Amino acid sequence: MVTRIGVVGIVIEDRTYVPEVNSILSDHGEIIVGRMGIPYRDRHVAVISLIVDGSTDDIGSLTGRLGGVKGVTVKSALTKK
């Protein structure tokens, strides 16, 4: 299987959905290499950055599920090979 390395940025504008986001991240834990989460209290948001290593299908599943959560914005960048 061909895997790609990438970065996923997550902004949670409604912090009541943090448990749902954490559950999705846990479900995809096998492709997450590293995670940094910042509760930006002054702006009332949470920001999470992930380093991922997985197939495009696995990464797409993760970002798709996260993007379906209300109040969550997701962006990703992957290596070409």
N, C-alpha and C positions, 0 to 999 in steps of 0.2 A: 504494500500500500504506500502510495506517495503522500507524504505529509508536508505541511507548510508551517512556517513560523510566522507569527503575527502579533499585533497589538490590538486590543479591544478596549475602547474607551466607553464608559457607561456614566451617564448623568441621571441621577434620580431626583426629580423635582418634587415628588410627593413622597416623603419619607415613610408613610404608612405602608408602602410597597416594598420596603427593604427586606422583610422576611421572605417575600415571594422571589425577589431577585436572588437572595442567598440560597434558596432552595434550588433554583435553576442552576446556579453556579455549582452547587454540590452535585447535582445530577450529571454535570459535565466535567467533574473534577479530574478525570483522567487526561484531559487535554490542557489543563491549566498548569503552566510551569511556575508562574509567580503572580501575586496579586498585591495591589496596594489600594487601600480604601481610606478616603479622607472625608469625615463629616464636616462639611463647610458650613458651620452653624450661622455665621454672619449672613450668609446668602440663603439659608434654609434648604440646602441641597446636600446630597452625598455624591461623591465622585469616586469611581472605582476604575483602576487601570489593570488590565490583565496582559500577561504574556502567554500566548497559546502555541501549541505544537500539535497539529492534528490534520486530518483530511479536510478538504474543503467542505465536504458534507457535514462532518462533525462540527466544524467552526460555524458553518451556516445554520445548523440546528441551534447552536448556542445563541448566536446573535438574533436569529429569528424569534426564538422564544422570549428573549429579553426585550426585543422591540415590540412584542405584543403586550407587554405590561404597561398599563396606564401610567403616564407621568415619567416614563423612562425613555431616554434617547441613547442610541447605540451607534458607534462608528467603529470600523475596523480597517486595518491595513495589513496585507499579507505579502510575504515574499513571493516572487514570481515562480520560483522553482521549489 
